[in-house]
Amino acid sequence: MGPVNPILSLTLARDAGRLQHGGLAVLVAAGIGYVWNALCLRWHAPTPNMAG
């Protein structure tokens, strides 16, 4: 799955109710060799004017 993993993980966590408004989500990925990545983000629930 590769690059889809962080998006899939966020979607599954949201659908399971594990992401709360204002909560912190940490995504970590490791690749082959010296490739790695990490991201921290603050989760905000969509507002009516964000639906597009």
BAVODREN-879691 format. One record per residue: residue number from 1; x, y negated, z of N, C-alpha, C, O, CB in turn. Coordinates in nm, 4 decimals, decimal comma. Glycine has a CB too. Example, Ala and Ser with C-alpha at 12.3 -4.5 7.8 and 13.67 -1.06 7.14 Angstrom:
2
<numar><num>1</num><n_c1>1,3190</n_c1><n_c2>0,5690</n_c2><n_c3>0,7800</n_c3><ca_c1>1,2300</ca_c1><ca_c2>0,4500</ca_c2><ca_c3>0,7800</ca_c3><c_c1>1,3200</c_c1><c_c2>0,3300</c_c2><c_c3>0,7800</c_c3><o_c1>1,4236</o_c1><o_c2>0,3319</o_c2><o_c3>0,8465</o_c3><cb_c1>1,1308</cb_c1><cb_c2>0,4473</cb_c2><cb_c3>0,9046</cb_c3></numar>
<numar><num>2</num><n_c1>1,2850</n_c1><n_c2>0,2250</n_c2><n_c3>0,7080</n_c3><ca_c1>1,3670</ca_c1><ca_c2>0,1060</ca_c2><ca_c3>0,7140</ca_c3><c_c1>1,2900</c_c1><c_c2>-0,0030</c_c2><c_c3>0,7870</c_c3><o_c1>1,3409</o_c1><o_c2>-0,1138</o_c2><o_c3>0,8039</o_c3><cb_c1>1,4084</cb_c1><cb_c2>0,0598</cb_c2><cb_c3>0,5725</cb_c3></numar>
This chain:
52
<numar><num>1</num><n_c1>0,0823</n_c1><n_c2>0,1194</n_c2><n_c3>0,0000</n_c3><ca_c1>0,0000</ca_c1><ca_c2>0,0000</ca_c2><ca_c3>0,0000</ca_c3><c_c1>0,0861</c_c1><c_c2>-0,1249</c_c2><c_c3>0,0000</c_c3><o_c1>0,0508</o_c1><o_c2>-0,2223</o_c2><o_c3>-0,0664</o_c3><cb_c1>-0,0933</cb_c1><cb_c2>-0,0003</cb_c2><cb_c3>0,1199</cb_c3></numar>
<numar><num>2</num><n_c1>0,1951</n_c1><n_c2>-0,1262</n_c2><n_c3>0,0700</n_c3><ca_c1>0,2904</ca_c1><ca_c2>-0,2361</ca_c2><ca_c3>0,0639</ca_c3><c_c1>0,2340</c_c1><c_c2>-0,3719</c_c2><c_c3>0,1016</c_c3><o_c1>0,1917</o_c1><o_c2>-0,3913</o_c2><o_c3>0,2155</o_c3><cb_c1>0,3460</cb_c1><cb_c2>-0,2440</cb_c2><cb_c3>-0,0715</cb_c3></numar>
<numar><num>3</num><n_c1>0,2324</n_c1><n_c2>-0,4675</n_c2><n_c3>0,0071</n_c3><ca_c1>0,1931</ca_c1><ca_c2>-0,6046</ca_c2><ca_c3>0,0374</ca_c3><c_c1>0,0483</c_c1><c_c2>-0,6191</c_c2><c_c3>0,0844</c_c3><o_c1>0,0115</o_c1><o_c2>-0,7232</o_c2><o_c3>0,1388</o_c3><cb_c1>0,2140</cb_c1><cb_c2>-0,6895</cb_c2><cb_c3>-0,0832</cb_c3></numar>
<numar><num>4</num><n_c1>-0,0326</n_c1><n_c2>-0,5180</n_c2><n_c3>0,0645</n_c3><ca_c1>-0,1733</ca_c1><ca_c2>-0,5256</ca_c2><ca_c3>0,1046</ca_c3><c_c1>-0,1903</c_c1><c_c2>-0,5004</c_c2><c_c3>0,2554</c_c3><o_c1>-0,2914</o_c1><o_c2>-0,5403</o_c2><o_c3>0,3132</o_c3><cb_c1>-0,2566</cb_c1><cb_c2>-0,4240</cb_c2><cb_c3>0,0244</cb_c3></numar>
<numar><num>5</num><n_c1>-0,0932</n_c1><n_c2>-0,4352</n_c2><n_c3>0,3187</n_c3><ca_c1>-0,1059</ca_c1><ca_c2>-0,3968</ca_c2><ca_c3>0,4594</ca_c3><c_c1>-0,1464</c_c1><c_c2>-0,5100</c_c2><c_c3>0,5535</c_c3><o_c1>-0,2388</o_c1><o_c2>-0,4901</o_c2><o_c3>0,6324</o_c3><cb_c1>0,0226</cb_c1><cb_c2>-0,3402</cb_c2><cb_c3>0,5059</cb_c3></numar>
<numar><num>6</num><n_c1>-0,0823</n_c1><n_c2>-0,6291</n_c2><n_c3>0,5502</n_c3><ca_c1>-0,1235</ca_c1><ca_c2>-0,7346</ca_c2><ca_c3>0,6434</ca_c3><c_c1>-0,2680</c_c1><c_c2>-0,7798</c_c2><c_c3>0,6213</c_c3><o_c1>-0,3408</o_c1><o_c2>-0,8049</o_c2><o_c3>0,7173</o_c3><cb_c1>-0,0306</cb_c1><cb_c2>-0,8539</cb_c2><cb_c3>0,6305</cb_c3></numar>
<numar><num>7</num><n_c1>-0,3088</n_c1><n_c2>-0,7900</n_c2><n_c3>0,4962</n_c3><ca_c1>-0,4453</ca_c1><ca_c2>-0,8326</ca_c2><ca_c3>0,4662</ca_c3><c_c1>-0,5448</c_c1><c_c2>-0,7265</c_c2><c_c3>0,5117</c_c3><o_c1>-0,6480</o_c1><o_c2>-0,7586</o_c2><o_c3>0,5707</o_c3><cb_c1>-0,4617</cb_c1><cb_c2>-0,8605</cb_c2><cb_c3>0,3156</cb_c3></numar>
<numar><num>8</num><n_c1>-0,5138</n_c1><n_c2>-0,6009</n_c2><n_c3>0,4841</n_c3><ca_c1>-0,5995</ca_c1><ca_c2>-0,4910</ca_c2><ca_c3>0,5268</ca_c3><c_c1>-0,6076</c_c1><c_c2>-0,4846</c_c2><c_c3>0,6788</c_c3><o_c1>-0,7157</o_c1><o_c2>-0,4646</o_c2><o_c3>0,7341</o_c3><cb_c1>-0,5481</cb_c1><cb_c2>-0,3581</cb_c2><cb_c3>0,4709</cb_c3></numar>
<numar><num>9</num><n_c1>-0,4947</n_c1><n_c2>-0,5012</n_c2><n_c3>0,7466</n_c3><ca_c1>-0,4928</ca_c1><ca_c2>-0,4975</ca_c2><ca_c3>0,8928</ca_c3><c_c1>-0,5781</c_c1><c_c2>-0,6085</c_c2><c_c3>0,9529</c_c3><o_c1>-0,6523</o_c1><o_c2>-0,5843</o_c2><o_c3>1,0481</o_c3><cb_c1>-0,3498</cb_c1><cb_c2>-0,5088</cb_c2><cb_c3>0,9440</cb_c3></numar>
<numar><num>10</num><n_c1>-0,5689</n_c1><n_c2>-0,7292</n_c2><n_c3>0,8992</n_c3><ca_c1>-0,6516</ca_c1><ca_c2>-0,8398</ca_c2><ca_c3>0,9488</ca_c3><c_c1>-0,7997</c_c1><c_c2>-0,8131</c_c2><c_c3>0,9241</c_c3><o_c1>-0,8831</o_c1><o_c2>-0,8412</o_c2><o_c3>1,0101</o_c3><cb_c1>-0,6103</cb_c1><cb_c2>-0,9717</cb_c2><cb_c3>0,8820</cb_c3></numar>
<numar><num>11</num><n_c1>-0,8322</n_c1><n_c2>-0,7595</n_c2><n_c3>0,8083</n_c3><ca_c1>-0,9714</ca_c1><ca_c2>-0,7289</ca_c2><ca_c3>0,7761</ca_c3><c_c1>-1,0273</c_c1><c_c2>-0,6226</c_c2><c_c3>0,8697</c_c3><o_c1>-1,1387</o_c1><o_c2>-0,6365</o_c2><o_c3>0,9203</o_c3><cb_c1>-0,9835</cb_c1><cb_c2>-0,6826</cb_c2><cb_c3>0,6310</cb_c3></numar>
<numar><num>12</num><n_c1>-0,9509</n_c1><n_c2>-0,5169</n_c2><n_c3>0,8929</n_c3><ca_c1>-0,9958</ca_c1><ca_c2>-0,4101</ca_c2><ca_c3>0,9830</ca_c3><c_c1>-1,0109</c_c1><c_c2>-0,4612</c_c2><c_c3>1,1262</c_c3><o_c1>-1,1070</o_c1><o_c2>-0,4262</o_c2><o_c3>1,1947</o_c3><cb_c1>-0,8972</cb_c1><cb_c2>-0,2922</cb_c2><cb_c3>0,9796</cb_c3></numar>
<numar><num>13</num><n_c1>-0,9170</n_c1><n_c2>-0,5432</n_c2><n_c3>1,1714</n_c3><ca_c1>-0,9258</ca_c1><ca_c2>-0,5989</ca_c2><ca_c3>1,3072</ca_c3><c_c1>-1,0468</c_c1><c_c2>-0,6908</c_c2><c_c3>1,3202</c_c3><o_c1>-1,1168</o_c1><o_c2>-0,6875</o_c2><o_c3>1,4214</o_c3><cb_c1>-0,7968</cb_c1><cb_c2>-0,6760</cb_c2><cb_c3>1,3428</cb_c3></numar>
<numar><num>14</num><n_c1>-1,0716</n_c1><n_c2>-0,7725</n_c2><n_c3>1,2186</n_c3><ca_c1>-1,1882</ca_c1><ca_c2>-0,8609</ca_c2><ca_c3>1,2208</ca_c3><c_c1>-1,3172</c_c1><c_c2>-0,7803</c_c2><c_c3>1,2243</c_c3><o_c1>-1,4064</o_c1><o_c2>-0,8088</o_c2><o_c3>1,3042</o_c3><cb_c1>-1,1875</cb_c1><cb_c2>-0,9540</cb_c2><cb_c3>1,0991</cb_c3></numar>
<numar><num>15</num><n_c1>-1,3274</n_c1><n_c2>-0,6799</n_c2><n_c3>1,1380</n_c3><ca_c1>-1,4481</ca_c1><ca_c2>-0,5985</ca_c2><ca_c3>1,1307</ca_c3><c_c1>-1,4725</c_c1><c_c2>-0,5192</c_c2><c_c3>1,2589</c_c3><o_c1>-1,5872</o_c1><o_c2>-0,4908</o_c2><o_c3>1,2934</o_c3><cb_c1>-1,4392</cb_c1><cb_c2>-0,5040</cb_c2><cb_c3>1,0131</cb_c3></numar>
<numar><num>16</num><n_c1>-1,3645</n_c1><n_c2>-0,4832</n_c2><n_c3>1,3301</n_c3><ca_c1>-1,3772</ca_c1><ca_c2>-0,4086</ca_c2><ca_c3>1,4556</ca_c3><c_c1>-1,4011</c_c1><c_c2>-0,5001</c_c2><c_c3>1,5752</c_c3><o_c1>-1,4178</o_c1><o_c2>-0,4525</o_c2><o_c3>1,6875</o_c3><cb_c1>-1,2526</cb_c1><cb_c2>-0,3255</cb_c2><cb_c3>1,4794</cb_c3></numar>
<numar><num>17</num><n_c1>-1,4028</n_c1><n_c2>-0,6327</n_c2><n_c3>1,5513</n_c3><ca_c1>-1,4268</ca_c1><ca_c2>-0,7272</ca_c2><ca_c3>1,6598</ca_c3><c_c1>-1,3049</c_c1><c_c2>-0,7512</c_c2><c_c3>1,7480</c_c3><o_c1>-1,3182</o_c1><o_c2>-0,7989</o_c2><o_c3>1,8606</o_c3><cb_c1>-1,5396</cb_c1><cb_c2>-0,6784</cb_c2><cb_c3>1,7443</cb_c3></numar>
<numar><num>18</num><n_c1>-1,1865</n_c1><n_c2>-0,7184</n_c2><n_c3>1,6974</n_c3><ca_c1>-1,0640</ca_c1><ca_c2>-0,7344</ca_c2><ca_c3>1,7773</ca_c3><c_c1>-1,0035</c_c1><c_c2>-0,8731</c_c2><c_c3>1,7652</c_c3><o_c1>-0,9152</o_c1><o_c2>-0,9081</o_c2><o_c3>1,8434</o_c3><cb_c1>-0,9615</cb_c1><cb_c2>-0,6317</cb_c2><cb_c3>1,7358</cb_c3></numar>
<numar><num>19</num><n_c1>-1,0485</n_c1><n_c2>-0,9529</n_c2><n_c3>1,6696</n_c3><ca_c1>-1,0002</ca_c1><ca_c2>-1,0899</ca_c2><ca_c3>1,6552</ca_c3><c_c1>-1,1038</c_c1><c_c2>-1,1845</c_c2><c_c3>1,7133</c_c3><o_c1>-1,2187</o_c1><o_c2>-1,1869</o_c2><o_c3>1,6691</o_c3><cb_c1>-0,9710</cb_c1><cb_c2>-1,1242</cb_c2><cb_c3>1,5063</cb_c3></numar>
<numar><num>20</num><n_c1>-1,0632</n_c1><n_c2>-1,2614</n_c2><n_c3>1,8112</n_c3><ca_c1>-1,1514</ca_c1><ca_c2>-1,3592</ca_c2><ca_c3>1,8733</ca_c3><c_c1>-1,1108</c_c1><c_c2>-1,4986</c_c2><c_c3>1,8267</c_c3><o_c1>-0,9938</o_c1><o_c2>-1,5231</o_c2><o_c3>1,7970</o_c3><cb_c1>-1,1463</cb_c1><cb_c2>-1,3487</cb_c2><cb_c3>2,0286</cb_c3></numar>
<numar><num>21</num><n_c1>-1,2077</n_c1><n_c2>-1,5897</n_c2><n_c3>1,8203</n_c3><ca_c1>-1,1802</ca_c1><ca_c2>-1,7276</ca_c2><ca_c3>1,7801</ca_c3><c_c1>-1,0726</c_c1><c_c2>-1,7867</c_c2><c_c3>1,8717</c_c3><o_c1>-1,0859</o_c1><o_c2>-1,7842</o_c2><o_c3>1,9941</o_c3><cb_c1>-1,3101</cb_c1><cb_c2>-1,8137</cb_c2><cb_c3>1,7847</cb_c3></numar>
<numar><num>22</num><n_c1>-0,9673</n_c1><n_c2>-1,8392</n_c2><n_c3>1,8118</n_c3><ca_c1>-0,8574</ca_c1><ca_c2>-1,8978</ca_c2><ca_c3>1,8877</ca_c3><c_c1>-0,7524</c_c1><c_c2>-1,7973</c_c2><c_c3>1,9315</c_c3><o_c1>-0,6531</o_c1><o_c2>-1,8354</o_c2><o_c3>1,9935</o_c3><cb_c1>-0,9113</cb_c1><cb_c2>-1,9671</cb_c2><cb_c3>2,0074</cb_c3></numar>
<numar><num>23</num><n_c1>-0,7723</n_c1><n_c2>-1,6688</n_c2><n_c3>1,9005</n_c3><ca_c1>-0,6772</ca_c1><ca_c2>-1,5650</ca_c2><ca_c3>1,9399</ca_c3><c_c1>-0,5524</c_c1><c_c2>-1,5661</c_c2><c_c3>1,8526</c_c3><o_c1>-0,5518</o_c1><o_c2>-1,6224</o_c2><o_c3>1,7431</o_c3><cb_c1>-0,7433</cb_c1><cb_c2>-1,4285</cb_c2><cb_c3>1,9334</cb_c3></numar>
<numar><num>24</num><n_c1>-0,4483</n_c1><n_c2>-1,5037</n_c2><n_c3>1,9023</n_c3><ca_c1>-0,3213</ca_c1><ca_c2>-1,4968</ca_c2><ca_c3>1,8313</ca_c3><c_c1>-0,3071</c_c1><c_c2>-1,3603</c_c2><c_c3>1,7659</c_c3><o_c1>-0,3265</o_c1><o_c2>-1,2576</o_c2><o_c3>1,8310</o_c3><cb_c1>-0,2030</cb_c1><cb_c2>-1,5243</cb_c2><cb_c3>1,9267</cb_c3></numar>
<numar><num>25</num><n_c1>-0,2734</n_c1><n_c2>-1,3587</n_c2><n_c3>1,6380</n_c3><ca_c1>-0,2483</ca_c1><ca_c2>-1,2345</ca_c2><ca_c3>1,5652</ca_c3><c_c1>-0,1020</c_c1><c_c2>-1,2331</c_c2><c_c3>1,5231</c_c3><o_c1>-0,0501</o_c1><o_c2>-1,3331</o_c2><o_c3>1,4735</o_c3><cb_c1>-0,3429</cb_c1><cb_c2>-1,2206</cb_c2><cb_c3>1,4410</cb_c3></numar>
<numar><num>26</num><n_c1>-0,0361</n_c1><n_c2>-1,1201</n_c2><n_c3>1,5430</n_c3><ca_c1>0,1042</ca_c1><ca_c2>-1,1047</ca_c2><ca_c3>1,5055</ca_c3><c_c1>0,1130</c_c1><c_c2>-0,9918</c_c2><c_c3>1,4026</c_c3><o_c1>0,0690</o_c1><o_c2>-0,8798</o_c2><o_c3>1,4285</o_c3><cb_c1>0,1946</cb_c1><cb_c2>-1,0748</cb_c2><cb_c3>1,6314</cb_c3></numar>
<numar><num>27</num><n_c1>0,1692</n_c1><n_c2>-1,0215</n_c2><n_c3>1,2882</n_c3><ca_c1>0,1863</ca_c1><ca_c2>-0,9241</ca_c2><ca_c3>1,1814</ca_c3><c_c1>0,3355</c_c1><c_c2>-0,9002</c_c2><c_c3>1,1610</c_c3><o_c1>0,4125</o_c1><o_c2>-0,9954</o_c2><o_c3>1,1486</o_c3><cb_c1>0,1186</cb_c1><cb_c2>-0,9724</cb_c2><cb_c3>1,0495</cb_c3></numar>
<numar><num>28</num><n_c1>0,3763</n_c1><n_c2>-0,7746</n_c2><n_c3>1,1575</n_c3><ca_c1>0,5167</ca_c1><ca_c2>-0,7387</ca_c2><ca_c3>1,1397</ca_c3><c_c1>0,5251</c_c1><c_c2>-0,6361</c_c2><c_c3>1,0274</c_c3><o_c1>0,4443</o_c1><o_c2>-0,5435</o_c2><o_c3>1,0214</o_c3><cb_c1>0,5790</cb_c1><cb_c2>-0,6828</cb_c2><cb_c3>1,2724</cb_c3></numar>
<numar><num>29</num><n_c1>0,6224</n_c1><n_c2>-0,6523</n_c2><n_c3>0,9390</n_c3><ca_c1>0,6414</ca_c1><ca_c2>-0,5582</ca_c2><ca_c3>0,8292</ca_c3><c_c1>0,7905</c_c1><c_c2>-0,5318</c_c2><c_c3>0,8115</c_c3><o_c1>0,8733</o_c1><o_c2>-0,6209</o_c2><o_c3>0,8301</o_c3><cb_c1>0,5787</cb_c1><cb_c2>-0,6124</cb_c2><cb_c3>0,6976</cb_c3></numar>
<numar><num>30</num><n_c1>0,8228</n_c1><n_c2>-0,4097</n_c2><n_c3>0,7756</n_c3><ca_c1>0,9622</ca_c1><ca_c2>-0,3738</ca_c2><ca_c3>0,7477</ca_c3><c_c1>0,9680</c_c1><c_c2>-0,3044</c_c2><c_c3>0,6128</c_c3><o_c1>0,8808</o_c1><o_c2>-0,2246</o_c2><o_c3>0,5783</o_c3><cb_c1>1,0213</cb_c1><cb_c2>-0,2824</cb_c2><cb_c3>0,8600</cb_c3></numar>
<numar><num>31</num><n_c1>1,0700</n_c1><n_c2>-0,3354</n_c2><n_c3>0,5388</n_c3><ca_c1>1,0864</ca_c1><ca_c2>-0,2742</ca_c2><ca_c3>0,4076</ca_c3><c_c1>1,2112</c_c1><c_c2>-0,1884</c_c2><c_c3>0,4039</c_c3><o_c1>1,2608</o_c1><o_c2>-0,1444</o_c2><o_c3>0,5077</o_c3><cb_c1>1,0925</cb_c1><cb_c2>-0,3808</cb_c2><cb_c3>0,2988</cb_c3></numar>
<numar><num>32</num><n_c1>1,2611</n_c1><n_c2>-0,1651</n_c2><n_c3>0,2853</n_c3><ca_c1>1,3804</ca_c1><ca_c2>-0,0830</ca_c2><ca_c3>0,2664</ca_c3><c_c1>1,5032</c_c1><c_c2>-0,1727</c_c2><c_c3>0,2809</c_c3><o_c1>1,5054</o_c1><o_c2>-0,2839</o_c2><o_c3>0,2283</o_c3><cb_c1>1,3789</cb_c1><cb_c2>-0,0115</cb_c2><cb_c3>0,1268</cb_c3></numar>
<numar><num>33</num><n_c1>1,6031</n_c1><n_c2>-0,1258</n_c2><n_c3>0,3503</n_c3><ca_c1>1,7267</ca_c1><ca_c2>-0,2023</ca_c2><ca_c3>0,3659</ca_c3><c_c1>1,7118</c_c1><c_c2>-0,3140</c_c2><c_c3>0,4671</c_c3><o_c1>1,6707</o_c1><o_c2>-0,2907</o_c2><o_c3>0,5808</o_c3><cb_c1>1,7700</cb_c1><cb_c2>-0,2595</cb_c2><cb_c3>0,2330</cb_c3></numar>
<numar><num>34</num><n_c1>1,7449</n_c1><n_c2>-0,4350</n_c2><n_c3>0,4262</n_c3><ca_c1>1,7452</ca_c1><ca_c2>-0,5491</ca_c2><ca_c3>0,5176</ca_c3><c_c1>1,6213</c_c1><c_c2>-0,6370</c_c2><c_c3>0,5046</c_c3><o_c1>1,6228</o_c1><o_c2>-0,7523</o_c2><o_c3>0,5477</o_c3><cb_c1>1,8678</cb_c1><cb_c2>-0,6324</cb_c2><cb_c3>0,4940</cb_c3></numar>
<numar><num>35</num><n_c1>1,5168</n_c1><n_c2>-0,5855</n_c2><n_c3>0,4472</n_c3><ca_c1>1,3950</ca_c1><ca_c2>-0,6640</ca_c2><ca_c3>0,4264</ca_c3><c_c1>1,3021</c_c1><c_c2>-0,6458</c_c2><c_c3>0,5458</c_c3><o_c1>1,2659</o_c1><o_c2>-0,5332</o_c2><o_c3>0,5799</o_c3><cb_c1>1,3236</cb_c1><cb_c2>-0,6224</cb_c2><cb_c3>0,2945</cb_c3></numar>
<numar><num>36</num><n_c1>1,2637</n_c1><n_c2>-0,7554</n_c2><n_c3>0,6090</n_c3><ca_c1>1,1659</ca_c1><ca_c2>-0,7521</ca_c2><ca_c3>0,7171</ca_c3><c_c1>1,0959</c_c1><c_c2>-0,8866</c_c2><c_c3>0,7206</c_c3><o_c1>1,1426</o_c1><o_c2>-0,9842</o_c2><o_c3>0,6619</o_c3><cb_c1>1,2330</cb_c1><cb_c2>-0,7197</cb_c2><cb_c3>0,8546</cb_c3></numar>
<numar><num>37</num><n_c1>0,9844</n_c1><n_c2>-0,8902</n_c2><n_c3>0,7894</n_c3><ca_c1>0,9060</ca_c1><ca_c2>-1,0127</ca_c2><ca_c3>0,7952</ca_c3><c_c1>0,8178</c_c1><c_c2>-1,0099</c_c2><c_c3>0,9186</c_c3><o_c1>0,7766</o_c1><o_c2>-0,9027</o_c2><o_c3>0,9628</o_c3><cb_c1>0,8211</cb_c1><cb_c2>-1,0303</cb_c2><cb_c3>0,6677</cb_c3></numar>
<numar><num>38</num><n_c1>0,7887</n_c1><n_c2>-1,1240</n_c2><n_c3>0,9737</n_c3><ca_c1>0,6972</ca_c1><ca_c2>-1,1357</ca_c2><ca_c3>1,0864</ca_c3><c_c1>0,6215</c_c1><c_c2>-1,2672</c_c2><c_c3>1,0741</c_c3><o_c1>0,6738</o_c1><o_c2>-1,3666</o_c2><o_c3>1,0236</o_c3><cb_c1>0,7734</cb_c1><cb_c2>-1,1276</cb_c2><cb_c3>1,2220</cb_c3></numar>
<numar><num>39</num><n_c1>0,4977</n_c1><n_c2>-1,2656</n_c2><n_c3>1,1213</n_c3><ca_c1>0,4119</ca_c1><ca_c2>-1,3828</ca_c2><ca_c3>1,1121</ca_c3><c_c1>0,3209</c_c1><c_c2>-1,3874</c_c2><c_c3>1,2330</c_c3><o_c1>0,2587</o_c1><o_c2>-1,2870</o_c2><o_c3>1,2678</o_c3><cb_c1>0,3295</cb_c1><cb_c2>-1,3817</cb_c2><cb_c3>0,9816</cb_c3></numar>
<numar><num>40</num><n_c1>0,3125</n_c1><n_c2>-1,5022</n_c2><n_c3>1,2972</n_c3><ca_c1>0,2150</ca_c1><ca_c2>-1,5249</ca_c2><ca_c3>1,4050</ca_c3><c_c1>0,1154</c_c1><c_c2>-1,6272</c_c2><c_c3>1,3531</c_c3><o_c1>0,1535</o_c1><o_c2>-1,7296</o_c2><o_c3>1,2964</o_c3><cb_c1>0,2846</cb_c1><cb_c2>-1,5745</cb_c2><cb_c3>1,5393</cb_c3></numar>
<numar><num>41</num><n_c1>-0,0121</n_c1><n_c2>-1,5986</n_c2><n_c3>1,3729</n_c3><ca_c1>-0,1124</ca_c1><ca_c2>-1,6953</ca_c2><ca_c3>1,3301</ca_c3><c_c1>-0,2249</c_c1><c_c2>-1,7034</c_c2><c_c3>1,4315</c_c3><o_c1>-0,2542</o_c1><o_c2>-1,6067</o_c2><o_c3>1,5017</o_c3><cb_c1>-0,1676</cb_c1><cb_c2>-1,6586</cb_c2><cb_c3>1,1923</cb_c3></numar>
<numar><num>42</num><n_c1>-0,2872</n_c1><n_c2>-1,8193</n_c2><n_c3>1,4382</n_c3><ca_c1>-0,4003</ca_c1><ca_c2>-1,8431</ca_c2><ca_c3>1,5268</ca_c3><c_c1>-0,5265</c_c1><c_c2>-1,8174</c_c2><c_c3>1,4456</c_c3><o_c1>-0,5462</o_c1><o_c2>-1,8774</o_c2><o_c3>1,3399</o_c3><cb_c1>-0,3983</cb_c1><cb_c2>-1,9891</cb_c2><cb_c3>1,5866</cb_c3></numar>
<numar><num>43</num><n_c1>-0,6128</n_c1><n_c2>-1,7273</n_c2><n_c3>1,4956</n_c3><ca_c1>-0,7330</ca_c1><ca_c2>-1,6884</ca_c2><ca_c3>1,4229</ca_c3><c_c1>-0,8468</c_c1><c_c2>-1,7844</c_c2><c_c3>1,4552</c_c3><o_c1>-0,8752</o_c1><o_c2>-1,8110</o_c2><o_c3>1,5720</o_c3><cb_c1>-0,7731</cb_c1><cb_c2>-1,5435</cb_c2><cb_c3>1,4572</cb_c3></numar>
<numar><num>44</num><n_c1>-0,9112</n_c1><n_c2>-1,8359</n_c2><n_c3>1,3520</n_c3><ca_c1>-1,0294</ca_c1><ca_c2>-1,9205</ca_c2><ca_c3>1,3678</ca_c3><c_c1>-1,1419</c_c1><c_c2>-1,8618</c_c2><c_c3>1,2849</c_c3><o_c1>-1,1237</o_c1><o_c2>-1,8286</o_c2><o_c3>1,1677</o_c3><cb_c1>-1,0002</cb_c1><cb_c2>-2,0680</cb_c2><cb_c3>1,3257</cb_c3></numar>
<numar><num>45</num><n_c1>-1,2563</n_c1><n_c2>-1,8494</n_c2><n_c3>1,3457</n_c3><ca_c1>-1,3728</ca_c1><ca_c2>-1,7963</ca_c2><ca_c3>1,2748</ca_c3><c_c1>-1,4143</c_c1><c_c2>-1,8952</c_c2><c_c3>1,1650</c_c3><o_c1>-1,4020</o_c1><o_c2>-2,0164</o_c2><o_c3>1,1828</o_c3><cb_c1>-1,4914</cb_c1><cb_c2>-1,7700</cb_c2><cb_c3>1,3738</cb_c3></numar>
<numar><num>46</num><n_c1>-1,4625</n_c1><n_c2>-1,8443</n_c2><n_c3>1,0537</n_c3><ca_c1>-1,5070</ca_c1><ca_c2>-1,9326</ca_c2><ca_c3>0,9463</ca_c3><c_c1>-1,6234</c_c1><c_c2>-2,0220</c_c2><c_c3>0,9914</c_c3><o_c1>-1,7097</o_c1><o_c2>-1,9805</o_c2><o_c3>1,0688</o_c3><cb_c1>-1,5485</cb_c1><cb_c2>-1,8498</cb_c2><cb_c3>0,8242</cb_c3></numar>
<numar><num>47</num><n_c1>-1,6230</n_c1><n_c2>-2,1421</n_c2><n_c3>0,9421</n_c3><ca_c1>-1,7335</ca_c1><ca_c2>-2,2349</ca_c2><ca_c3>0,9677</ca_c3><c_c1>-1,8191</c_c1><c_c2>-2,2446</c_c2><c_c3>0,8430</c_c3><o_c1>-1,7731</o_c1><o_c2>-2,2070</o_c2><o_c3>0,7352</o_c3><cb_c1>-1,6811</cb_c1><cb_c2>-2,3755</cb_c2><cb_c3>1,0095</cb_c3></numar>
<numar><num>48</num><n_c1>-1,9423</n_c1><n_c2>-2,2935</n_c2><n_c3>0,8533</n_c3><ca_c1>-2,0298</ca_c1><ca_c2>-2,3008</ca_c2><ca_c3>0,7362</ca_c3><c_c1>-1,9688</c_c1><c_c2>-2,3759</c_c2><c_c3>0,6181</c_c3><o_c1>-1,9919</o_c1><o_c2>-2,3369</o_c2><o_c3>0,5036</o_c3><cb_c1>-2,1588</cb_c1><cb_c2>-2,3663</cb_c2><cb_c3>0,7745</cb_c3></numar>
<numar><num>49</num><n_c1>-1,8920</n_c1><n_c2>-2,4820</n_c2><n_c3>0,6418</n_c3><ca_c1>-1,8351</ca_c1><ca_c2>-2,5569</ca_c2><ca_c3>0,5299</ca_c3><c_c1>-1,7110</c_c1><c_c2>-2,4878</c_c2><c_c3>0,4719</c_c3><o_c1>-1,6565</o_c1><o_c2>-2,5358</o_c2><o_c3>0,3725</o_c3><cb_c1>-1,7996</cb_c1><cb_c2>-2,6985</cb_c2><cb_c3>0,5748</cb_c3></numar>
<numar><num>50</num><n_c1>-1,6645</n_c1><n_c2>-2,3764</n_c2><n_c3>0,5308</n_c3><ca_c1>-1,5541</ca_c1><ca_c2>-2,3006</ca_c2><ca_c3>0,4735</ca_c3><c_c1>-1,6058</c_c1><c_c2>-2,1983</c_c2><c_c3>0,3717</c_c3><o_c1>-1,5305</o_c1><o_c2>-2,1528</o_c2><o_c3>0,2855</o_c3><cb_c1>-1,4742</cb_c1><cb_c2>-2,2300</cb_c2><cb_c3>0,5846</cb_c3></numar>
<numar><num>51</num><n_c1>-1,7323</n_c1><n_c2>-2,1629</n_c2><n_c3>0,3816</n_c3><ca_c1>-1,7899</ca_c1><ca_c2>-2,0660</ca_c2><ca_c3>0,2856</ca_c3><c_c1>-1,8038</c_c1><c_c2>-2,1364</c_c2><c_c3>0,1512</c_c3><o_c1>-1,8624</o_c1><o_c2>-2,2442</o_c2><o_c3>0,1412</o_c3><cb_c1>-1,9304</cb_c1><cb_c2>-2,0104</cb_c2><cb_c3>0,3353</cb_c3></numar>
<numar><num>52</num><n_c1>-1,7495</n_c1><n_c2>-2,0743</n_c2><n_c3>0,0500</n_c3><ca_c1>-1,7428</ca_c1><ca_c2>-2,1466</ca_c2><ca_c3>-0,0671</ca_c3><c_c1>-1,8016</c_c1><c_c2>-2,1283</c_c2><c_c3>-0,1901</c_c3><o_c1>-1,7801</o_c1><o_c2>-2,2081</o_c2><o_c3>-0,2813</o_c3><cb_c1>-1,6430</cb_c1><cb_c2>-2,1528</cb_c2><cb_c3>-0,0910</cb_c3></numar>
